[in-house]
Amino acid sequence: MGYQDIIRQLALEDERIVVMTAENRAVIRELPQVLGDRFIDVGITEQTMIGMAAGLALRGRIPVCHALTTFLIMRAFEFIRTDVGIPALPVKLSGFIPGFLSDANGPTHQALEDISLMRGIPNMEVYCPADEEDMCGMLRDVWTIDKPSYIRLVTKATGFRHSAFERGKAEVISVGEDINIMVAGFLFGEALKAYEILSRMGYSVGLINMRSLKPVDESIIVSLAQTNSLLVTVEDHFITGGLYSIVAETLLKHRMTAAVHPFAMKDKWFRPALLEDVLRYEGFKGDQIAQNIHEVLQNENRYAELGTI
């Protein structure tokens, strides 16, 4: 089942669920006729939507809010922080076209700081599914918890059969002796390609799907750091505040060091284009990731420059 099928099923099972949107129906087009007055489109007024969602949550409802990620997270940030985060209301945020998925849009529509902003709100949970199957597998668990949450929507398929979702736990596909790739979000598909390429090159490679970022699986980060392998983080987010920062914070918390090589946007927005061209131009295709990692491991001077965190 896809996202719309899951949300329909859950809403029909639980009358508390109210589906809301700020004129963004791309993944929920068939729900108005199914849910009736439990489907609310507020128009292009994201702050109003969050304020209404908070009010509905105070009255026992579970609002699921949809909008373009940039406007859901940034335009309505104060409302999310104050009306939802402080009272810890079970408002569920679904961000559409986050990160590189905004492809042809310019910086105004590129959400590359959403994870950082949502992680910074006490009580807010943050999830980055790898693909549509991964996302649909987590919705029931995430939406039935009596806490606010943010999910980066991803409707792309990878064909990978994911293991059962568990809040606060990473999906460990494998653990390597030379390299361990930790990936958050839809770039899982490219990380999987890099994993396969590097494995064929003779490296012992691990792949970890960091789909739960808050709560995060600190135990796997600590365990990977103890392997003395090169840790690689892959994310379509600014380098500040996302997965790379999570890894750094965790290692510092546990008084550990590790060689960590990040793939993230470094103080710039990406150049708009078709998605495949964006990935190629910015260096996030699987073969590019693999080649970059190979060069790091082959070049002792460059490896030394990585330092530890």
C-alpha positions in Angstrom: 0.0 0.0 0.0 1.1 3.6 -0.7 1.0 6.6 1.6 -2.6 7.6 0.7 -3.8 4.0 1.2 -2.2 3.9 4.7 -3.6 7.2 5.8 -7.1 6.2 4.5 -6.9 3.0 6.4 -5.8 4.6 9.6 -8.3 7.4 9.4 -11.2 4.9 8.9 -10.0 2.9 11.8 -9.5 5.9 14.1 -12.0 8.8 14.0 -9.6 11.0 15.9 -7.4 11.3 12.7 -8.0 14.5 10.8 -6.1 15.1 7.5 -5.1 18.7 6.9 -3.4 20.4 4.0 -2.2 23.9 3.0 -3.3 23.5 -0.7 -1.0 20.6 -1.2 -3.0 17.5 -2.2 -0.4 15.7 -4.4 -0.3 12.5 -2.2 -3.8 12.7 -0.7 -6.1 13.6 -3.7 -8.7 10.8 -3.1 -9.2 11.5 0.6 -11.7 14.4 0.6 -14.5 12.2 -0.6 -13.6 9.5 1.8 -13.1 11.6 5.0 -15.6 14.3 4.4 -15.4 17.0 7.1 -12.3 15.2 8.5 -10.4 16.5 5.5 -9.5 20.2 5.8 -7.8 22.4 3.2 -6.9 25.8 4.7 -5.4 27.2 1.5 -1.9 28.7 1.4 -1.9 29.5 5.1 0.5 27.1 6.8 0.5 29.1 10.1 -3.3 28.9 10.2 -3.1 25.1 9.6 -0.8 24.5 12.5 -2.8 26.7 14.8 -6.0 24.8 13.9 -4.2 21.5 14.3 -3.1 22.5 17.8 -6.7 23.3 18.6 -7.9 20.1 17.3 -5.3 18.1 19.2 -6.3 19.8 22.4 -9.8 18.4 21.7 -8.6 14.9 21.3 -7.9 14.8 17.6 -4.8 13.6 15.8 -4.2 16.1 12.9 -1.9 15.0 10.1 -0.7 18.2 8.3 0.6 18.4 4.7 2.4 21.2 2.9 5.6 21.8 0.9 8.3 21.2 3.4 9.8 24.7 3.1 6.6 26.4 4.0 5.4 23.8 6.5 8.6 23.9 8.5 9.9 27.4 8.0 6.9 29.6 7.4 5.0 28.0 10.3 8.0 27.3 12.5 7.0 29.6 15.4 3.5 28.0 15.5 5.0 24.5 15.4 7.4 25.4 18.2 5.0 27.3 20.4 1.6 25.7 19.7 2.7 22.1 19.2 6.1 21.6 20.7 5.7 23.3 24.0 2.5 21.5 25.0 3.8 18.3 23.2 0.5 17.9 21.2 0.2 14.8 18.9 0.2 16.9 15.7 1.8 14.9 12.8 3.8 16.9 10.1 4.3 15.4 6.6 6.7 17.5 4.6 6.4 17.2 0.8 9.4 17.4 -1.6 12.1 17.9 1.1 15.8 18.2 0.2 16.8 17.2 -3.3 13.3 16.1 -4.1 12.5 19.7 -4.7 14.8 19.3 -7.7 13.9 22.0 -10.2 12.9 24.6 -7.6 15.2 27.4 -6.4 16.4 28.1 -2.9 13.1 29.5 -1.7 11.6 26.0 -2.1 14.6 23.9 -1.0 14.2 22.4 2.4 17.8 21.7 3.5 17.5 22.8 7.1 14.2 21.1 8.1 15.7 18.3 10.1 17.9 20.8 12.1 14.9 23.0 12.9 12.6 20.1 13.9 15.3 18.4 16.0 15.7 21.6 17.9 12.1 21.5 19.2 11.8 19.6 22.5 9.2 16.8 22.3 9.3 16.7 18.5 10.2 13.3 16.8 11.9 13.3 13.4 11.9 10.5 10.8 13.6 10.2 7.4 12.4 7.1 5.5 14.5 5.6 2.8 11.7 5.1 0.3 7.9 4.7 0.1 7.9 1.2 1.5 10.0 2.3 4.4 7.8 5.3 5.0 4.5 3.3 4.9 6.0 0.8 7.4 6.5 3.5 10.0 3.3 5.5 9.8 1.2 3.4 12.1 3.8 3.5 14.9 4.7 7.2 14.5 1.1 8.4 14.3 -0.2 6.4 17.2 2.4 7.8 19.6 1.0 10.6 21.7 3.8 13.0 20.6 4.4 15.5 17.8 6.3 14.2 14.9 7.8 15.2 11.5 8.3 12.9 8.6 10.0 13.7 5.3 7.6 12.3 2.7 9.2 10.2 0.0 7.1 8.4 -2.6 10.0 6.9 -4.6 10.6 3.2 -4.6 14.0 1.4 -4.4 12.8 -2.2 -4.5 14.7 -2.9 -1.3 12.8 -5.1 1.3 13.1 -3.2 4.6 13.0 -4.8 8.0 10.2 -4.0 10.4 10.3 -0.4 11.7 11.1 0.4 15.4 11.2 3.9 16.8 14.6 5.0 17.8 16.3 2.1 16.0 18.4 2.2 12.8 17.9 -0.5 10.1 21.3 -2.3 10.0 21.7 -3.9 6.6 25.3 -4.8 7.3 28.4 -3.7 9.3 31.7 -3.4 7.5 35.3 -3.5 8.6 36.6 -0.8 6.2 33.6 1.5 5.6 30.2 2.0 7.2 27.7 4.2 5.3 25.0 5.8 7.3 22.2 7.3 5.2 19.1 9.3 6.1 16.3 9.7 3.6 15.7 9.0 0.0 19.5 9.0 -0.8 19.4 5.4 0.5 19.0 4.3 -3.1 22.3 6.0 -4.0 24.0 4.8 -0.9 22.9 1.3 -1.7 24.6 1.6 -5.2 27.7 3.0 -3.6 27.7 0.0 -1.1 27.5 -2.4 -4.0 30.3 -0.7 -6.0 32.6 -0.6 -3.0 31.9 -4.2 -2.1 32.8 -5.2 -5.7 36.1 -3.3 -5.3 37.0 -5.6 -2.4 36.1 -3.4 0.6 34.3 -4.6 3.6 31.3 -2.2 3.6 28.4 -1.7 6.0 25.1 0.1 5.2 22.8 1.6 7.8 19.5 3.2 7.2 19.2 6.0 9.8 15.4 6.4 9.4 14.8 7.5 13.0 16.7 10.6 13.7 14.9 11.7 16.9 14.9 9.5 18.8 18.1 8.3 17.3 19.9 4.9 17.6 22.9 6.0 19.6 24.0 2.4 20.2 24.7 1.8 16.5 26.7 5.0 16.2 28.8 4.0 19.2 29.2 0.4 17.9 30.3 1.6 14.4 32.8 4.0 16.0 34.4 1.0 17.8 35.0 -0.8 14.4 37.8 1.7 13.5 36.3 1.9 10.0 35.7 5.1 8.0 32.2 6.3 8.9 30.3 8.0 6.1 27.2 10.1 6.5 24.9 10.7 3.5 22.0 13.2 3.5 20.3 15.8 1.4 20.5 18.4 4.1 22.9 21.1 5.1 25.9 19.7 6.9 24.9 21.6 10.0 22.1 20.1 12.2 21.4 16.9 10.3 22.8 13.4 10.3 26.5 14.4 10.4 25.8 16.7 13.4 23.9 13.8 15.1 26.9 11.5 14.7 29.2 14.2 16.0 27.0 15.0 19.0 26.7 11.3 19.9 30.4 10.6 19.7 31.1 13.7 21.9 28.5 12.6 24.4 30.1 9.2 24.7 33.6 10.7 24.7 34.6 8.8 21.5 36.4 9.7 18.3 36.1 8.3 14.8 37.0 9.2 11.2 33.8 10.6 9.7 33.4 11.7 6.1 30.2 13.6 5.3 28.2 13.9 2.1 25.9 16.9 2.7 25.4 20.4 1.3 28.1 22.6 2.7 26.8 26.2 3.1 25.0 26.4 -0.2 21.8 25.5 -1.8 21.8 23.1 -4.8 21.5 24.1 -8.4 17.9 23.5 -9.7 17.5 20.9 -12.4 15.9 17.5 -13.0 16.5 15.3 -10.0 19.1 13.0 -11.7 21.0 16.1 -12.9 20.9 17.6 -9.5 22.4 14.5 -7.9 25.1 14.2 -10.6 26.0 17.9 -10.4 26.2 17.9 -6.6 28.1 14.6 -6.5 25.5 12.4 -4.8 25.1 9.7 -7.4 26.0 6.2 -6.1 29.1 5.9 -8.4 30.3 9.3 -7.3 29.9 8.5 -3.6 31.8 5.3 -4.1 34.6 6.9 -6.0 35.0 9.7 -3.4 35.1 7.2 -0.6 37.7 5.1 -2.5 39.9 8.2 -3.0 39.7 9.1 0.7 40.8 5.6 1.7 43.6 5.6 -0.9 45.0 9.0 -0.1 46.7 8.9 3.3 47.1 12.7 3.3 43.5 13.3 2.6 42.5 10.7 5.2 44.6 12.5 7.8 42.9 15.8 7.0 39.5 14.3 7.9 40.6 14.2 11.5 38.2 12.8 14.1 35.0 14.0 15.8 
